[in-house]
Every structure is written in structure tokens, then in C-alpha cells.
Amino acid sequence: MARNWIPVRGAEGRHSRQAHADMPEGTFEREISKEGFFGPAAFIHHARPPTGWSNFEGPLRPRAFDLNRLDTPAPSPWAAATVLRNAALELLFWTLSEAMPALARNADGDQLLFVHAGEGDLFCDYGRLAYRSGDYLYLPRGTMWRLSPARPSAVLMIQATNTHFTLPDRGLLGPHAFFDPAMLEMPVMDEAFRDHQAQAGDHRVEIKKRGQVSVATFPYNPLDAVGWHGDLAPVRLNVADLRPITSHRYHLPPSVHTTFLSERFVVCTFTPRPFETDPGALKVPFFHNNDDYDEVLFYHAGDFFSRDHIEAGMLTFHPSGFTHGPHPKALKNMLSQPKPATDEYAVMIDARDPLDVGEAAGAVENPAYVDSWKTP
């Protein structure tokens, strides 16, 4: 349905004309917007950072989890630790060191496996797909699959519950911006796949539906396809394949890095990019109220320039309604950066519906994260 937003076009006091640039001297900009960064917005200029609280209590507090501590290998993805969940999204963190003894099939929805560490092979109905650190592995709902690690692997699993993953419309940028669809790699039915097919004995398939697991046992390997055709298949995309959209005069919102869409959430990817060079342009993320979305960030690799004391393998969770932005250390470089470019890889998920924290994530939480915005 088209939205007929309440018509407002106003300004008061000292303010900039351009969002995220040329702010009045000594001020800190905060954006309040509708529908993430796609609806009407106001840009408020504060005399002090909007996150300068001396104390913060209650369920709206931001949270940080060290997923590196969820390091007990699980033979099945359905035994992985639940990090966050709602009716439209399930986020799990899974580590495995040996080939899965059973095949898996997700009947609850499409699935993305983000490979945080490790390398190996994915065997599925469609053939074999090699994987490595930094890969997104897209698995259509109903695909039978198994991971066979060559090195111990850690995987962030993102489920689109009862729905699908699609690609965003790039609009005026055209369909080849951010990444060319030609970069998507599909499985191959090669000799290694045929060797896998030849494995004798009983083969179990663990099928997840409505959070429960059923097991079908076959007296042969059910990955016995000899060919396929169509326009639906698993694909692989590595973060190194992404070419971020940038502007040297304007700090673009995180939505420009949207990589995959689902009906009630988006998956974005932050990769190294040049800093803005215009003297008046913001060079750090702007303070904002993301009042319509819960925001999740998984830190994969690099130097996370807007956050203090955050390492690779950690995950932060900012509930909708929580005002946030750069930490005080990063804020010192609001208009001038000592380096020419960022050096970070991270996966961001914006969820339209409130997320619940899983028990496993609560056990690896850093409760002091809310204090990291305090001015030293």
C-alpha cells in the first residue's frame, strides 16, 4: 500500500541544509526516520552526543555477545546455539570440525549460511560447492545438504522462516551494482560429488519443520541426482566479491549495502570502502533512532572503526527505539579520518519485528556494553 505520510517540511534554530554534512559548528546530528532509512526523516542537531548517558537501565539496553565462546562443535545444524529469533527470522551460530554424519533439510524456510571461519565442501542435491571464510551460502528451502569441513568451521545461520531470500532492486544503479549476479557460483556435479554419492550404508536426513526434527533413513545416499535444470539452486557469494557503493561527499545509510532481502528483514554487508573526502561530510555512522527495526551486527573481520572493544566473532543487538551511533573514540574522527579507507567486514540484519535473545547467547553476553558510549 502506498503511504500518504503526514506532510511536514520544516526547520528551526541552527541547522544544516544537507543531511549528514555541514552541521553547525560544535553540534552532533541525530536522525529520526520512518521505515529504516526509506521514509520521512528529521535531522536534529544536539549540543552534546545523544548517547552521553551516565546510566542506562531497562529492556531497551543494547547488548553484545561474544559468539567465539559458543565453540562446542555440533554434528547437526539443528543442534546449533540460538542467538536471536522471532516469527520471521532465526539466527543460529554453529561450529563443526568434522563432516556432518547426516544430511540436513530445512522445511521451515530459505537459509543463508555465512561462513565466519573455515573451509571445505558443501554437498547437496545440486552437486558440490566449495566454501571458504567470508562466503554466503544460499540454500533454497527443501534442499538436502551436508558440510564436509577441510578446516574447523564456524557458521552464522540465518533462516527466513516460512518465506524466501531475494536480491534487492538496485533502482537507478542498475542490477550489476554492489555485485554482478555473474559472481554467484552454483554447485557442480564433479568427480568429488560422484565420490560422495558412492558412499555406502544407511544415510539419515534430518528434516526441520516448525522447529522440530524428523529423521528419514535411506539404505543409500539420497544425494543421487545425475543432473538438474531450472532457475532455482544454491549459490555462493564471498564478501570479497562485493564492490561497495560509496559517495565522497555524503555518508550513505547502511541500507545501501543491502545484500539479501526477506519479507520481514534485510541482510546487509559492510566491506572496506574509502572514507568521505568532503571536509563537511560525516565520516562516521550518524546517530540515529532506528525506531522501526531491530538492528543486529555480526563482526567478521578487520578493524571496526565505529566500535570500541569489539572483536571478530562478536555480535551486537540494538533493539528498535534505542538511539545509537559511534562510540566516543570514533566520534573524535567525525569529520577527519587518519586513514583513507575503512578496514572491516560485517554482516548486518535489520528485523522489522522484535527479536528475542536465545538462552545460549545470554550466556556469552557482555553486560558492560551499554557503558561503552560513556565519555571517558
C-alpha positions in Angstrom: 0.0 0.0 0.0 1.3 3.5 -0.9 1.9 5.6 2.1 0.5 9.1 2.3 2.9 10.5 5.0 1.7 13.5 7.1 3.1 16.4 5.1 5.8 18.2 7.0 8.6 20.4 5.6 10.1 22.4 8.4 13.2 23.8 10.1 14.0 25.7 13.3 17.1 27.1 15.0 20.6 26.3 13.9 20.7 23.5 11.4 22.3 22.3 8.2 20.7 22.3 4.8 22.2 18.9 3.8 21.7 15.7 5.9 25.0 14.3 7.3 27.1 17.3 6.2 28.0 20.8 7.1 26.5 20.6 10.6 26.5 23.8 12.7 29.9 24.0 14.5 30.0 22.1 17.8 26.8 20.1 17.2 26.1 16.4 16.8 23.4 15.3 14.3 20.8 12.6 15.1 18.4 11.2 12.5 14.9 10.2 13.4 13.3 8.3 10.4 10.4 6.1 9.3 10.8 2.7 7.6 14.5 2.5 8.4 16.2 5.0 6.0 13.5 5.0 3.3 10.7 7.1 4.8 10.4 10.8 6.0 13.2 11.8 8.4 14.2 14.7 10.8 17.8 15.7 11.5 18.2 17.1 15.0 21.4 19.0 16.0 22.4 18.4 19.6 24.9 20.3 21.7 26.2 17.0 23.1 26.4 13.4 21.7 22.9 11.9 22.0 24.4 8.8 23.6 26.0 10.6 26.5 24.1 8.9 29.3 25.5 8.4 32.7 23.4 5.3 33.3 21.0 3.1 31.2 18.6 0.5 32.6 15.7 -1.5 31.3 15.0 -3.9 28.4 15.9 -1.4 25.7 19.6 -1.5 26.6 21.9 -2.5 23.8 23.5 -5.9 24.1 26.7 -7.6 22.9 27.5 -11.3 22.6 30.9 -13.0 22.1 29.9 -15.8 19.8 33.5 -17.1 19.9 32.6 -18.6 23.2 29.9 -20.8 21.6 32.7 -23.1 20.4 31.4 -26.6 21.2 31.1 -28.4 17.8 27.7 -29.8 16.9 27.3 -32.5 14.3 24.0 -31.1 13.1 23.0 -27.6 12.3 19.7 -28.2 14.2 21.8 -28.5 17.4 23.4 -25.1 16.9 23.1 -22.4 19.5 20.2 -20.0 19.1 21.3 -16.3 19.2 18.2 -14.4 18.2 14.7 -15.3 17.0 11.3 -14.0 16.0 8.4 -15.4 13.9 10.2 -14.3 10.6 13.8 -14.9 11.4 16.0 -17.4 13.2 19.7 -16.6 13.8 22.0 -19.5 15.0 25.7 -19.9 15.5 27.2 -23.2 14.6 30.7 -24.7 14.8 31.7 -28.1 13.3 35.1 -29.8 12.9 34.1 -33.0 11.0 31.8 -33.9 8.2 28.1 -33.9 9.2 27.1 -37.6 9.8 23.6 -36.9 8.5 22.2 -34.8 5.7 20.1 -31.8 6.7 16.9 -30.3 5.1 15.2 -27.2 6.3 11.4 -27.3 5.7 10.9 -24.1 7.7 12.3 -21.6 5.1 15.2 -20.5 3.0 18.6 -20.4 4.7 21.8 -18.4 4.5 25.0 -19.8 5.9 27.6 -17.1 6.5 31.0 -18.8 6.9 32.9 -16.9 9.6 35.8 -19.3 9.7 37.0 -22.5 8.0 36.8 -24.1 4.5 35.5 -27.3 3.0 32.8 -28.6 0.7 29.0 -28.3 0.7 27.4 -31.4 -0.9 23.7 -31.0 -1.8 21.0 -32.1 -4.3 22.6 -30.0 -7.0 26.3 -31.1 -6.6 29.3 -29.9 -4.8 30.1 -26.3 -3.8 33.5 -25.4 -2.2 33.3 -22.9 0.6 35.7 -20.7 2.5 35.7 -17.9 5.1 33.6 -14.9 4.1 31.2 -17.0 2.0 27.4 -16.6 1.9 25.9 -20.0 1.0 22.2 -19.6 0.0 20.2 -22.8 0.4 16.6 -22.8 -1.0 14.0 -24.3 1.3 13.9 -28.1 1.0 17.4 -28.6 -0.2 19.2 -31.6 1.2 22.8 -30.7 2.2 25.9 -31.6 4.2 29.0 -29.7 5.1 32.4 -31.5 5.0 35.0 -29.2 6.5 38.6 -29.3 5.5 39.3 -27.0 8.4 37.1 -26.4 11.5 34.3 -24.1 10.5 32.2 -21.5 12.3 28.9 -20.5 10.6 26.3 -17.8 11.3 23.0 -19.3 10.1 20.2 -17.0 9.0 16.7 -18.5 8.4 13.9 -16.7 6.6 11.1 -18.5 8.4 8.3 -19.7 6.1 9.5 -17.4 3.3 12.4 -16.7 0.9 15.5 -14.7 0.2 15.7 -12.4 -2.8 18.0 -9.8 -4.1 17.2 -6.0 -3.7 16.2 -3.8 -6.5 19.2 -1.6 -7.3 17.0 1.0 -9.0 18.9 3.7 -10.9 22.2 2.0 -10.0 21.3 -1.0 -12.2 21.3 -4.7 -11.5 25.1 -5.0 -11.6 25.8 -2.6 -8.7 27.3 -3.8 -5.4 27.8 -7.2 -7.0 27.2 -8.6 -10.5 24.9 -11.6 -10.4 27.5 -13.3 -12.5 29.6 -13.6 -9.3 27.0 -16.1 -7.9 28.6 -19.6 -8.1 26.4 -22.7 -8.3 27.3 -26.3 -7.3 28.9 -28.7 -9.8 28.5 -32.4 -10.4 32.1 -33.2 -10.5 34.2 -36.2 -9.6 34.3 -35.3 -5.9 30.5 -35.2 -5.9 30.3 -38.6 -7.6 32.7 -40.0 -5.0 30.4 -38.6 -2.3 27.4 -40.2 -3.9 29.1 -43.6 -3.8 29.2 -43.7 0.0 27.6 -47.0 1.0 25.4 -47.8 4.0 22.4 -46.1 5.6 22.0 -42.3 5.3 20.0 -40.2 7.6 18.3 -37.0 6.6 17.4 -34.7 9.5 14.4 -32.6 8.4 13.5 -29.5 10.4 9.9 -28.3 10.4 8.3 -25.9 12.9 11.5 -26.2 15.0 11.1 -30.0 15.3 13.4 -32.5 13.7 12.2 -35.6 11.8 14.6 -38.3 10.5 14.3 -40.2 7.2 16.7 -43.0 6.8 17.7 -44.3 3.3 19.6 -47.5 2.5 21.6 -45.5 0.0 22.9 -41.9 -0.3 19.8 -39.8 -1.3 22.1 -37.3 -3.0 21.9 -39.5 -6.0 20.9 -36.9 -8.7 22.6 -37.3 -12.1 21.6 -33.9 -13.4 19.2 -30.9 -13.0 17.9 -27.8 -14.8 15.8 -24.8 -13.8 16.2 -21.4 -12.2 16.4 -22.4 -8.5 19.7 -23.6 -6.9 22.0 -22.9 -4.0 24.6 -20.2 -4.7 27.8 -19.0 -3.2 28.9 -15.3 -2.8 32.0 -14.1 -1.0 32.4 -10.8 0.8 35.5 -10.2 -1.4 33.2 -10.2 -4.4 31.3 -7.2 -3.2 32.1 -3.7 -4.5 30.6 -1.2 -2.0 28.6 1.8 -3.2 30.2 5.0 -1.9 30.0 8.8 -2.1 33.0 11.0 -1.4 30.6 13.9 -0.3 27.9 12.1 1.7 27.8 9.3 4.4 25.4 6.8 2.9 23.0 4.9 5.2 23.7 1.2 5.8 20.7 0.2 3.7 22.8 0.9 0.6 24.8 -2.2 1.5 21.7 -4.5 1.4 22.8 -7.9 0.0 19.7 -10.1 0.5 16.0 -9.4 1.2 13.4 -11.3 3.1 9.8 -10.2 3.8 10.4 -9.0 7.3 14.2 -8.4 7.4 17.2 -7.4 5.3 20.8 -8.7 5.3 23.5 -6.1 4.6 27.2 -6.5 4.3 29.9 -3.9 5.3 33.1 -4.2 3.3 36.2 -1.9 3.1 35.5 1.4 1.4 37.1 4.8 1.1 36.2 7.4 3.7 34.3 10.5 2.6 36.7 13.3 1.5 34.4 16.3 1.5 35.5 18.5 4.5 32.0 18.9 5.8 30.7 15.4 5.4 30.3 13.0 8.2 33.0 10.2 8.2 31.4 8.0 10.9 27.9 6.5 11.2 25.4 9.1 12.1 23.5 9.0 15.4 20.0 7.7 14.7 16.9 6.2 16.2 16.1 3.1 14.1 12.6 3.1 15.5 11.1 0.6 13.1 13.8 -2.1 13.1 15.8 -4.2 15.5 19.5 -3.9 14.4 22.0 -6.8 14.6 25.7 -6.6 13.6 28.0 -9.6 13.3 31.6 -8.6 13.2 33.5 -10.9 10.8 37.0 -9.4 10.2 39.0 -6.2 10.3 39.2 -3.0 12.4 35.6 -2.0 13.4 36.2 1.7 13.4 32.9 2.9 14.9 33.0 0.5 17.9 35.4 0.1 20.9 36.3 -3.3 22.3 34.6 -5.2 19.6 36.5 -8.2 18.0 35.8 -10.5 15.2 33.2 -13.1 16.1 31.2 -10.8 18.3 27.6 -9.7 17.7 25.7 -6.6 18.8 22.0 -6.2 19.2 20.3 -2.7 19.3 16.5 -3.0 19.8 14.3 -0.6 17.9 13.8 2.6 19.7 17.4 2.7 21.0 19.4 5.8 20.0 22.9 4.8 18.9 25.8 5.9 16.9 29.6 5.9 17.1 31.5 5.3 20.3 33.3 8.3 21.8 36.7 7.2 20.4 35.3 7.0 16.9 33.5 10.3 17.4 36.8 12.2 17.6 37.2 11.4 13.9 33.7 12.6 13.0 35.0 15.0 10.3 38.6 13.9 9.8 39.9 10.3 9.5 43.6 9.4 9.8 43.2 6.5 7.3 42.0 6.7 3.7 39.6 3.8 4.0 37.7 1.5 6.3 39.0 -2.0 7.0 36.1 -4.1 8.2 33.8 -6.9 7.2 30.5 -7.2 9.0 27.0 -8.7 8.4 24.1 -6.5 9.5 20.5 -7.7 9.9 17.6 -5.3 10.3 14.5 -7.0 11.5 11.0 -5.4 11.3 9.7 -7.4 14.3 11.2 -7.5 17.8 13.8 -10.2 18.3 14.1 -12.5 21.4 17.6 -13.4 22.7 18.3 -17.1 22.8 19.5 -18.8 26.0 22.9 -19.6 24.5 23.5 -16.0 23.6 22.6 -14.8 27.0 25.3 -17.0 28.5 28.0 -15.2 26.4 26.8 -11.6 26.9 29.0 -8.7 27.8 26.7 -6.7 30.2 29.0 -3.7 30.2 28.4 -3.0 26.5 25.8 -0.3 27.3 28.5 1.7 29.1 30.8 1.8 26.1 29.1 5.0 24.9 30.0 6.9 28.1 32.5 9.7 27.6 35.8 8.7 29.2 
